[in-house]
Amino acid sequence: MQVVSLSPNAQSQSNHFLTVQVFRVVREQQMSIMKHLLGVLFLLAVFDFSHPACFEFPRKSINIDDLNAEERDVCYDLYDGSKHKIGEQWRNAICMDCTCFGCCDAYSTPVNIPKGCVKEFDITNCRYHVFRKDNPNQPCPVLSAVGK
């Protein structure tokens, strides 16, 4: 086995090269971790504020033999009592998107609007309008909202 001895200058350059390489690898790993953490934080923020207000219908124990053929294939809206086929989706009169298992708000609710502005719910179109208190024709921006 042959032993090669490096001059002090070459040894210093070699150590410097290794230090730079190790620093680059560590820095790349840190940047990768930061990118992943930012992605996770973004997803948490989006999901935390985007879920509409939902509820499930209460489950009842029933004997299927006590139901006639029509009753086995339908469910009823808890708000207006309207009848719907199993698997159907509908929007009820209070702006809820429903199935036979539950309902969710069909709109977003502004929670942060500028001073001097008001919000008003339009039940016909299932949405809030945000406008200046002193001029209803001038819309205001919604700074943040919750729901759909």
C-alpha positions in Angstrom: 0.0 0.0 0.0 1.4 3.3 -1.0 1.0 6.3 1.3 0.7 9.7 -0.3 1.5 12.7 1.7 -0.2 16.0 0.8 1.5 19.3 1.2 0.0 21.5 3.9 -1.5 23.8 1.2 -3.1 20.9 -0.7 -4.4 19.5 2.6 -6.0 22.9 3.5 -7.6 23.1 0.1 -9.0 19.5 0.4 -10.4 20.3 3.9 -12.0 23.5 2.5 -13.5 21.6 -0.4 -15.0 19.0 2.0 -16.4 21.7 4.3 -18.1 23.5 1.4 -19.6 20.3 0.1 -20.9 19.4 3.6 -22.4 22.9 4.0 -24.1 22.6 0.6 -25.7 19.3 1.5 -26.9 20.5 4.9 -28.2 23.7 3.3 -30.1 21.7 0.6 -31.7 19.5 3.3 -32.7 22.6 5.3 -34.3 24.2 2.2 -36.1 20.9 1.5 -37.5 20.7 5.0 -38.5 24.4 4.9 -40.4 23.9 1.6 -42.2 20.9 3.0 -43.1 22.7 6.2 -44.4 25.7 4.2 -46.5 23.3 2.0 -47.9 21.7 5.1 -48.7 25.0 6.7 -50.4 26.2 3.5 -52.5 23.1 3.3 -53.5 23.4 7.0 -54.5 27.0 6.5 -56.6 26.2 3.3 -58.4 23.2 4.9 -58.9 24.9 8.2 -60.8 27.8 6.6 -62.5 26.1 3.6 -64.7 23.6 5.3 -68.3 24.7 5.1 -70.6 24.3 8.1 -71.9 20.8 7.8 -74.1 18.4 9.8 -75.2 14.9 9.5 -78.8 13.8 9.9 -79.4 11.8 13.0 -79.6 8.0 12.4 -82.6 6.1 13.5 -83.0 2.4 14.0 -85.8 1.3 11.9 -87.1 -2.1 10.7 -87.0 -2.1 6.9 -89.9 -4.5 6.9 -92.1 -1.7 8.4 -91.5 0.5 5.4 -93.4 0.3 2.1 -91.5 0.2 -1.2 -91.6 4.0 -1.7 -90.3 4.8 1.8 -87.3 2.5 1.3 -85.9 4.7 -1.6 -86.4 8.2 -0.2 -85.4 10.6 2.5 -86.8 13.9 3.7 -85.2 17.4 4.0 -85.3 18.3 7.7 -86.0 22.0 6.9 -88.9 21.8 4.6 -89.9 18.1 4.6 -89.4 17.7 0.8 -88.9 14.2 -0.4 -85.7 13.1 -2.2 -84.5 9.8 -3.7 -81.5 8.1 -2.0 -78.3 9.3 -3.8 -79.9 12.6 -4.9 -78.3 16.0 -4.0 -80.3 19.2 -3.6 -80.2 22.7 -2.4 -82.9 23.6 0.1 -84.7 26.9 0.8 -82.1 28.0 3.4 -79.1 27.6 1.1 -77.9 24.2 2.3 -76.5 21.6 -0.1 -77.9 18.3 1.0 -77.9 14.6 0.5 -79.9 12.0 2.5 -77.0 11.8 5.0 -76.6 15.5 5.8 -76.2 19.1 4.6 -73.5 21.8 4.3 -73.7 25.6 3.8 -73.8 26.5 0.1 -72.1 29.8 0.7 -69.1 31.5 2.3 -69.6 33.8 5.3 -67.5 37.0 5.4 -65.8 37.3 8.8 -63.4 40.2 8.1 -64.6 43.2 6.2 -63.3 46.8 6.2 -64.7 49.4 8.6 -67.6 51.3 7.2 -68.9 48.2 5.3 -71.7 45.8 6.0 -72.7 42.3 4.9 -76.1 41.3 3.8 -77.2 37.8 2.9 -79.1 37.2 -0.4 -81.2 34.1 0.2 -82.3 33.9 -3.4 -78.7 33.5 -4.7 -77.2 32.0 -1.5 -74.4 34.5 -1.1 -73.4 37.5 0.9 -73.1 41.0 -0.6 -70.6 43.3 1.2 -71.0 47.0 0.5 -70.3 50.5 2.0 -72.7 51.3 4.8 -73.2 54.9 3.4 -73.4 53.7 -0.2 -75.0 50.3 -0.9 -73.9 50.5 -4.6 -70.2 50.5 -3.7 -69.0 47.0 -3.0 -66.3 46.3 -0.3 -63.7 43.6 -0.4 -64.0 40.6 1.8 -60.7 40.2 3.7 -61.4 36.7 4.9 -64.4 34.3 4.9 -65.3 30.9 6.2 -67.3 28.2 4.5 -67.5 27.0 1.0 
